[in-house]
Amino acid sequence: MAVSLLRNLGVDETIVQALRKSCGEELAGLQIEKDDEDLRLLVKCSEGSCKTPHVVTIQRFFEKKTFADALEPDEGGSTSQYKCRDKITFLPDDNSGQCNVKINGHDMKLSAASFQLLLRLAQELKKGAGGWVFVQDMMEDEIIPSDGYQPFSRLRSALAGYLIDKNPKDFLECNGRKQYRISSNPDNITMLDEEKK
């Protein structure tokens, strides 16, 4: 639980692994404190020679300009918060093995893994609130494997030639807090159930 919480907060994986190594998987003695813009992690180890708590302070962790703004939807539904104008339409499976998605009017076939990743990001975008998804959540839901970020790179490579501005890093945006999203207006995304209507 504590490890997942740290990851979902966006704490650097090196710090998470160091805490796990020192105090175990559950981090039973972990206290998380907010100190102005800083994040303080206090770890009290109940075993071993360590009697005083370890204190890790991550400076300016809660600065508004990074995390909070990225999570709050733009007032009034303005499209200025998105970097791209690209349109995606998810196509029904006709068992032909041909195309499963349309990008800016061009039919294409994504691998099953890339399709599932794009679909999950699109579903989150359609829910509102900016469309950001934690990498850890996608790993836990088995959308991506737990051993790296290659699925994002593969998806970007597959889509690059179909994007209006040929800018896959803007289209598949990362906010530096281990969150990804499709950076296009939700109205530009047509899901499978919408296509049937």
N, C-alpha and C positions, 0 to 999 in steps of 0.2 A: 504494500500500500504506500509506504513512505517513498520508495524508489519511484513508483509511478507518479506520485504527486510531484516530486522534484523534476522529473522529466516533463510532465505536463506544464509545470511552471516555466520551463525553458532553461533550467539550470544546466550548465555545460556538462556533457557526459563524462569528462575527465574527473570533475568534482564528484559526480554521482558514484563513479566506480571507486574513487579513493575512499569515500565514506562507507561504501559496501565492504571494501577490503578491511577497513579498520574496525567496523562495528557490526558487520553481519548484514544479511539480506533485509531483515525487517527494520533495521535502524531504530530499535526499541527506545533508545534514549534521545531521539532527535526532537528538538524544538525548533520551530520556524518562527522568526520574528520579523516584523516590518519596522524599520527604523528610518523615518523620513522616506528617502528614495532608495535606501539600501535594504538588501535582504541579508538577515543574519541567521546562520545555521549553527545551533548549539548542539553538540553531540556529547552526551554523558555515557561513557562506557561503563557497564556494570561489572565487566570481567577484566582480568589482567591487572597490570601495574598502573594503568592510567587512572588517576583519581580526579584530576581536574578536567573540566569539560573542554573539548576542542571547540573553538569558535572560528567559523568561516564567514567573513563579511564580503558580499558581492556588492561593490560600489555602484550606485545609480541604477540599480536593478529595476526599480519601479518608475523610471523616468517616463513621463506621459508620451513623449514624442515617439517612443518605439512601440510598446506593447498595447497600452490602453487605446490609443488612436486607431490601431490596426483592428481592434476587436469591435469598436463601436461603429455601427452603420452610419453612413453619411446622412445628415439631416435632409429631409425632403426627397430622398431617393435620387440624389444627384448622381450622374454617371461619372463625375470627375474623379471618383475614388478608384476607378478601374483604369488600367493602363492600355487596354486593347479594345478593339471593336469587333473582334472575330466572332463568327456565328457557328454553333455546333448543333447538329441534329442527330439524335440517336436513332438508328434504323432498326426495324423489327428483324428478328432472325428468320430468314426465309429458307434456311437449311441449304442454301446454294454455296455457302462458304465464300461468297463474294465480299460485299461491303457491309460494315456494321456501324459506320458513322459517316456523317457528311460534314466537312469543314469548309466554311465559306462557299458552299455550293458544289464542292468537289467530293465525290464518293471516295472512301478509302477503307482499307481493311486493317484494323489494329490487331495485334496479338491478344490473346485472351487476358493476359496479365495487364497489358497497357489499357485495354478496353475497360476492365474492372476499376483500375485506378482513375481513369478519366470519368467514368460513370459516378464513382463515389464523390469526386470533387464537384461534379456538376450537381449532384443531389444536394450537397451541402450549400452550394451557391444559391440554388433555388429556394432554400429554406430562409434566406435572408441573413442578416447580421454579418455580412461581409464574406461569408463562405469559407472562412479559415478552418482548416482541419489539422489537428496535431498528428505528427508522424507516429507517435506512440500509439494513438488510437487506431490508426490504420494498420500498424503492426499487430496489435491485439485482435483486430477484426480479420486478420490474415488477408488484407487487401495487398499488402507488400510484405516481403520477407523481413525477418528481424535482424538481418546482417548488413544493412546498408541502404544507401540512397540511390542505387542504380536504376530502380524503376522510374524515378523522376527524370533521370538523364535519358533513358531509352524513350520515354514518352515525348520528351521535348524534341529529340532527334527525329522521331516519326512524324511529328506535327509541323516541324520547322518550315518545310517547303510549301505548306498549305496556308500559312498564316499571312494576313494582309501585310504586316510590316516585317515579316520574317524574323520575329523576335521571340523565340520560345521561352527565354528566361523571364520576359515581361508577361507573357501569356500564362505560364505556369509559375506563379510568383511565390517566393519564400520571404517571410518577414523577419528572419533572423532569430525567431523563437521556436524553431522546429515546427513551424506551421506552413502549410502550402494552401494555395487556392487557385482557381481559374480567375484571372483578372480581366473579366469581361462582364458587361451588364447581364444580370440574370435573364432579362428579356431576350437576349441573344441565344439562349440555350433552349432547345426543344427536346423534351424527354420522350421516351417511348410511348407513355400513356397519352401525351398531348398529340403525338403524331397520328394516333388512331382516330382521334375525334374529327 
